[in-house]
Amino acid sequence: MKPLSSEDISQRLASIQESLTSSARLVAVSKFHPASYVEMAYEAGQRIFGESRVQELVDKWERLHQSYPDIVWHFIGPLQTNKVKYIAPFISMIESVTSERLLAEICRQAQRVGRTIPILLEVHVAEEETKSGFTPDEIRALVTRIHDEPELYRGVALQGLMAMASHVEDEAKISEEFASVRRLFEELRASGLLLSPELFTELSMGMSGDYPLALREGATLIRIGSAIFGDRA
């Protein structure tokens, strides 16, 4: 596989940026790609990067944070509770909060390092059993608990929802899944249960194959990797 040049990455980023709505931002998914690609994307103006493996993220952060202190790192993949401590000191957002056990550990580690970590709750809407996350009813119940017992959830700032659609060709089905997450998002915003409703603004939906559909359904963050950086290394 031929390495990409900075011009390749810059052109791909520009093409995607042109397709975004005014309210959407790009998370460049740099997982499985070298730190040099992150540097090229940064030089082309990209600031938000998504990683899904703790050790890879820590390695990139250690290599890049002094030269590029304004990189915004989002964790977007499955996160084991015993690894939260490694990213808690610097992570800008954890998009993939999939269980109350994980949420409790993020709170604990955030308090340990004296931070408030922005989080998104992952909604399970796809048909695949391999997808993780909360059901809509579980999210409603969790938001109610956070409202009723805020002292248990110090250390995090709930800023929205994240979802992955089913891996299918049926665009109508994908669009309906994204629409269902948007409806839940709007329901929660209007519920009166959010401790900081002004912060609950993010809807992370859509990847390289389906992000135009996600944008139509109101995504504010889209997570794109292969369309920028090519096939995984």
Secondary structure, 3 states (H helix, E strand, C coil): CCCCCHHHHHHHHHHHHHHCCCCCEEEEECCCCCHHHHHHHHHCCCCEEEECCHHHHHHHHHHHCCCCCCCEEEECCCCCHHHHHHHCCCCCEEEEECCHHHHHHHHHHHHHCCCCEEEEEEECCCCCCCCCCECHHHHHHHHHHHHHCHHHHCCEEEEEEEECCCCCCCHHHHHHHHHHHHHHHHHHHCCCCCCCHHHCCEEEECCCCCHHHHHHCCCCEEEECHHHHCCCC
